[in-house]
Amino acid sequence: MNKTLLKILMFGLLILFIISPFAALASLMLVILIAAFFFLLGDVFQAIIGGDTDPKNS
C-alpha cells in the first residue's frame, strides 16, 4: 500500500510540474504523464482488489 501512496504523490507532483508556467519540454512531460497515469491506475486497481503491491513479498 505504501508503494501505491508514493505513486499517487509522485503523480500529483508530475501534474504540478506540467501545469507550472516555466515547464520545459511540456510535450515530453505529457507523454510521461500518460504513462504515469496508467501505472498509477494499475496500482490503485491492484490495491482495491486486495492484491499485494509490495514487490519484496511476491
Secondary structure by P-SEA (a helix, b strand, c coil): caaaaaaaaaaaaaaaaaacccccaaaaaaaaaaaaaaaaaaaaaaaaaccccccccc
